[in-house]
Amino acid sequence: MAYIDEVITGKVSEPDSLMMIRRLNAWWGDKFVADITPANCKAFARHRENKPIARSELGYLRAALKHWHKNHAPILIPTITMPPAPPARERWLTRSEAARFLWAARRTPHLARFFILGWYTGSRRTVILRAKWSLIKLDDRIMYRKPPGAVQTKKRAPPLRIGTRLLGHLRRWKKRDGKHDLLIRFAGRNQGEAIKQIDRTWHSARIRAGLDDSVTPHVLRHSRATHLMRQGIDPWEAAQFLGMSLKLLETTYGHHRPSWQTNAADAK
């Protein structure tokens, strides 16, 4: 409960986090810290069947233990045996696929906005869902992913320059939004309320667009990184724009650059 109350509550990702913690509790709830052994971790992964999900859930267990150790009472933190990390995803959207998705999302304004922001900025889901007009400077063409002075975490979220195409969308949205600060919010009866979960509407639009289930919200970040590399954008500039380490960008997306390994391949 301490980890939920002190870390999870209030975050945009709260619903997803709570779901994972409930699954953890169903299996680990009647066990002690001493029961967190390699054998039990492997048994949990077999029980969950979905290895990537089991890995994420065990990550929450480890984070909760570390939080308790640091903020409440020192404990001997056991080594948590994780399932192997899944291979890096290669899926990214072509421009025609992006157009199909947007057409399918045209009657769901908050989903269309989510897609457009993700497509043009490559920001993570949580950053897009909490985007506010107070963090966007249209005249300066700067979008802050986090409030100035916010605590920086391992998930980097630096400011970014607003491109010309995105600027047109933002100016049009701003005229419609009036005094509302949230960009991604409910309309109609729940007008103005934040949207914390995008998966259901995303799933429906994906099916209408005829796209396979590998097209998740995170594919927008993959797509932006891929297109930046395919257009030959300087890797340092691309990494800064995406809020991604240069090493990760080069390792995961470097093969999309037109000049990738050209000198080595053509060497005599």
Helices and strands as residue ranges (DSSP letters): H 2-3, I 4-8, H 14-28, G 33-35, H 38-48, H 51-71, H 95-104, H 109-121, H 125-129, G 133-135, E 136-137, E 142-143, E 160-161, H 164-177, G 188-190, H 199-208, H 219-230, H 235-242, H 246-253, G 254-256, H 262-266
